[in-house]
Amino acid sequence: MLACAARGIAAVAFGGRSSEEALAHATDRAFAAPPAAVRAVTLGSLRWYLQLEPVTARLLQNRALVPVLRALLVAALHQLEHSRNPVETTVSCAVDAVRLLEQPRAAGMINALLRRYLRERDALLAVTGDGGAAYAHPAWLLEALQASYPLQWLQIVEADNAHPPMALRLDLSRTTRAAYLERLRQSGLCGHAVPWLETALVLEAPVPVAGLPGFGEGLVSVQDAGAQLAAALLAPRSGERVLDACAAPGGKSGALLEAANGPLELTAVDIDAARVERIAQNLRRLRRSARLIAADLVSDQSWWDGVRFDRILLDAPCSGTGVIRRHPDIKLLRRPGDVGGFAATQRALLERCLGLLRPGGRLLYSTCSLLPAENEQVIDAVLRAQPQARSVALRSEGVPWLERSVGMQLLPGPEAQTDGFYYACLSVS
């Protein structure tokens, strides 16, 4: 397990791959490691990597170590700090992993380094100081969160470093929340309702999707409550013409179709043809249909028939800083210079989508970012540049969000039971 996790961690930290890509290539039949366990150790180690890597550097004292063994040290340190496994078992497994990784001459060194850590733990952890490493966040992001959320930044950081819950979306056109909670109980599973969103449930403990009652027939989907909120806020109505821009992998497309309470003329567009196929697969499971298109919304106009849309969901590509607890690789892969590029793309997409919206229609802008440069600042810039556009107040009873200069921000954490999402609604005259 530690050997597989080390390969995955190295692929992210030294190879620049996403955690999903890394996990897809990390396992090896010869290692016989359970995929769920490998995933848990890999993501947990990435979650705390920026705190544990300085400790690794201090242990090594400038000695060179191949990336996969450096990653193995991080994984072993994570297990020592954040698992219930006996210390001796973790050290022994790390030494065995060295041999599985075909680096047998390093076994003694890894054993010695881990035992030194156990002897000098407090002093070694002190090297993280009180900056970004102490909170297992990159310094630039920690500073941005502190500046944007002076009262909430610690809550955000703690949420980022916690294991995320498994959240479910119910198709309320086919079941009720009470009925599905009873099905869970009968299956030996425990869940509870998210009080501010009727479609949302949270499981007490995650399970494989195949173990969810009704998953195969599309009765339930895995989707964070904050992401589900998009369909509730856009509130499509039967018979309307709706565009889901940047739609892959299709979770929000499915939610829109379920929320319409009748037939919906939905067009789902994404720039990546392979990801459009994922939308198709997801809609087949949900027993729903839509017009699916692979196109660049900004530069390609050939797909559009010239008839404007009643409602548009623009779930714009972003830094992902609101979903770090699910994708801890973002801490390692994202750079401060990336934010300006995302903002430029977001503005171009938003201006294009406003041109596709009928007068009096509604456009819901969404990101899974916490950074104002990708959220309210994008909306403010477009409103200044587009005199025909105006902001529309968002109303959703009981949603625990923060009001921004324009739009609303959900923060990640157990209080809201959601990841971090930004929403703003626009209309045109």
N, C-alpha and C positions, 0 to 999 in steps of 0.2 A: 504493500500500500504506500509506504513512504517513498519507495523508488518511483512509482508512477506519479505521485504527487510532486516529487522533485523535478521530474521531466516537465510536468505542466507548469510549475512555477518558473522554471528556467525559460520556457517558451514565451512566457509573458514578460518577465523581468529583463531577459537578455535578448529575446527574439522579437519583441514588440507585437506578439499575437494577442488576440483577445482571449479571455479565459475559456470561452466556448470552443474556439479553435484549438486552444492548447489541450483542453480535456479530450477532444475528439482524437487527438494523436498521442495522448499520454499513456494510455493503457496498452498492455501487451499481454497476449494470452499466456505467455510463459510465466508472467508474474502472478497470475491467478488472483488478482486483487478485485474485490467487489467494487463496481463502478460508483455506487452511492458513497462508499467510504472514501474512495479516491477523490471524489468531488468535494466532499465535506472538508477533507484535510487540505486540498488545494485551495479552495475558496477561503477557508479560515486563515491559511497562511498568507494568502494575498491580502486579506483584510488587515492583517497586522504586520505586513511586510516592512513598511516604512519605519516601524518601531524596532523590529527584530534585525533588520539588515545592519544598522549601526552596531548592534551588539555582536553580530557575526564579524564585522570588520575589526572590532576591538579584540575579539578572540583570535583572529588570524594574525594580527600584528604585522600587516603588510606581506604576509606569505601569499603566494599565488595559489589559486584553487580553481579548477575548471568550473564553469557556470552551474552544471548540474549538481555538483557536490556542494557548492555554495548555497544553492537552492535547497538541497537536502538539509543542510544545517538550519536554515530558516524553518523548514517544515518540522524538524525535530524540536527546535526551540518552541515553536507554536504548540506542539503536543505537550511539552513539559509545562507550559504556562496555561493552556486552555483546554486540556483534556483531563479525563479522570483516570487515564491509564497509569499503572504503576511506573515510577521513574525508571526502574531497572528494565522494564519491558520496552519503554520508549528508546532507551539507549541501545539495548540489544537489537531492536528492530532497525534502528538507524545504521548500526554496523552491518547488519545483514543486507540492508539496502545498498550500501557501498559496493558489496560484492555483486549484487544483482545489476548494478549500473556499470559493471565491468571495470571497477577501479579498486581492485582488492588491496593494492599497496597503501591506499589511503585509509583503510579500516582502523588502524591503530590511532591515526591522527584524529579522526572523527570521534572515536571513543574518548580520547584524551580531552578534546575541546569541550565535549558535552559534560564531562565530569568536572572540568574546570568551571563551566557555567554554573553547575549545581553548587560548587563551593563558594563562588564569588558573585552569586546572582544579583544581590542588591547593588553592589558597586558597578557591575556591568550594565544593569538597567539604568543606572544614573547617567550614563553617557547620552541618553536620549534627551536630557535637559527638559526645558519647558516649552519648546517650540513645536513645529509640526510633527517631528518624530515622536514626541511624547504622546501625541494624540493619534499617531499612525495616519497622518494626513500630509500631503505635500504642503510646504510652507506657503506657497502662493495661494492655494485653495483655502487653507486655514485663515489667512489674512483676509481674503475676500469674504469669507463667511462672517468673520468677526466684524468687518466693516458694514456688511449688508444687514446682518441680524445680530446687533449687539446684545440683545436680551435672550436670543434663542440659539446662538451658535453652538454652545456646549450641548444642548439637546440634539442638534443636528449631528454633531460629531459622534455622540454616544449612539445615536440611531445607526449611523453609517457603520459603526464597529460591532453592531449586534447582528445576530442571525435573523434573516427576514422570515416572517410568517408565510404560510401558504394560504393565499386568498382565492376565493372562488366567486364566479359570477353565475347567477342563476338565470335561466330563461323563464321569466315570469309569465310568458304567454302559454307555458306548458306545465308549470308547477307553482307551488307557493313556497315561501320560505319555511313555514312551519312543517309542511309536508316533507321538504327535503331534509330538514334537520332530523326529522323522525327516521328517514331512510339512512342517514348517517349513523344514527344511534343503533338501528337494527344491524348495521354492518360493522358495529364495534368501533365506530369513529366518533370523535367529539368535535363539535364546532360551535361557534357562536356568531350571532348577527352583528354586523357593523351598524350601529344605531342610526347613522345619518344617511344611509343608502340602502334601499330595500333589496337591491339585487345582490348585495355583498355579504359573504360569510368568510370567517377565518377559521381554519382548522387548528385544533390544539397541538397537533403534530403533523408534519408533512407525510404524505404517502405517495407512492407511484400513481400516476394519473389513471392507469388501468384499474386501480383499486377504488376509484371514485364511483359511487353508484350513479348510473346515468351518463357517464362521460362518453362512452362509445356512441350513444344515440344523440349526443349534443345537448343534453339537458343542462349540463354544467360545464363551465370552462375555468381554467386557471387564469386569473387576472387580478391585479392589485386593485383595491377599492378606488384609489386615486385615478387610475386609468379608466375604470368603469364610469367615473363621474362625467366623462366626456359625453356619453350618450344621454345622460340625464340632463346635462346643461344645454346641449344642442336641441334635444327634444323633437326629433323628426316625427312628422305626422304621416299617416297613411296617404299614399298617392303623391307625395312630394318627390321632387327631383333633388337628389342629394349627392354631393361629391365628397368622397373620403380621399383627400390628397395625402401622399406619402403613407399609403395604407398598410404596407407589409409590417408584420406577418399576418394581419387580418383580425386581430382581437377586437379592435374598435369597430371594424366593419361589421363583424358579427353582432356586437352590442347594439349598433345602430339599427340593424335589421330586427333584432329582438324587441327593441324599444318602440318601434313604429306602430305597433298594434294594428298591423295590416300591411298590404303590399307597399313596397318602397322601391322607387326607381333609383337604385344606388349604383354609382360608378366609383370603382376603387382603382386608384392610379398609384403606381410606384415606378421608380426609375430602373429598378433591377428586375429583369425578367425571371430570374430564379426565385426571387422573393415573391413575385406575383404568383408563382406556382404554389408557394406556401399559403397565400391567401386562399387559393382555390381549394387546397387540401383542408384548410380549417373550415371553410364554408360548407364543404361536402359533409364533414362530420356534424356540423350544426344543422344540416338539412335546409340551408339557405342559399340564395343565389344573388349574384350581382354581375354587372358588366365589369370585367377585369381588363386593365390596360397597362402595358409596360411602356412608359414614356417619360421624358424629362419635361416636367410641367412648365419650366421657365422657357426653354428654348424650342420645344416641339408643340406646335399648335394643331397639327394634322388630326389628332385624335378627337378634338372637340367639334361638335356639330353646330355650334353657334347659339344653342339654346342655353340661357343662363340657369343657374341652379338656385333653388329655394333656400338650401342650407349647405354649408361647406364646413367640413372638419379639416383643419390644417394642423396635423400633429407633426410639427417641424423637426427636422434633424437637429440635434443639440449636443451639448457636452455630456449629458447624462449625469450631472452632478446631483440630481435628486434621487437616483436609483443606485447609488454606490453600495448600499447594503446588499443588493442583489448582484451587482457587477463590480466587485472590489478591484478588478484590474484597472478600472477607470483612474484610480489613485496613481497608478504607475504609468499609464499610457497617455493621459491627458496632459497638455502643456498650456501655460497661460496664453501663449500666442494663438492657440486653437480657437479661443473664444471669439475673436474678431472675425475669423473666417466663418464660423457658424452664424454669427449675427448677420453677416452680409448675405449668406444663403437664405436665412430666415426672412430677411426683408424682401429679397427678390421673390421668394415664394408667396409671401403675403400680398405683395402688390399684384402679382399675377392672379392669385385667387380672388382678390377683390374685383378684378376685371371680369371674372366668371360668375359673379353673384348678381342676382336680379335686384333691382331697387326694392328696398324694404326687407330683403332677405337677411339671413343671419350667418355670420362666419365665426366659428369658434377656433381661436388660436390656442395651441397647447404645446408645452414642452415638458420634458422631465428634467429640467434644469432649475437650479436655485439661484442662478446668477442674473442680476438685473440687466446686464448687457444683452442677454438673450431673450429677455422677457419684456418688462415694462418699457425698457429703453427702445426696443424694436417697435413696439406698438406706438409709443410717443413719436418716434421719427416718421412712421408711416402716416399717422394722423396729421402731422404738420405738413407733410408733402402731398397728401391726398385730401383736398378740401371737401370732396363728396363723401368721404368716410367719416363715421362717428362711432364713438364707443357706446356700447349698450351694457347697462348694469346687469351683473350676474346675480341670480337669486337661487339659492338652494338652502332650504331650512336646515339649520343645525350643523352645517359643514364647518369644521374647526379650522378655518383658513385665515390668513392674514390679508388685510386689504393693502394693496400697493397703490402707487400713483394712478395706475390704470390696471384693472384686472385683479386677480386674486391668486395667492400663493398657498399651497399646501406644503407643510413641512413633514419630513419623514419622522416616524417614531411611533411608539406604542400608544400615545394619547389619541392621535388621529387614526391609528391603525392603517397607515398608508405610507407609500413612498412620497417623494417630493415632486409635485406637479404645479405648473403655472397655467392659468386659464384667463383668457380675455375674449370678449365678444364684440364684434364689429358689425356694422351695417353700412349700406351705401344708399344715397339718394339718387 
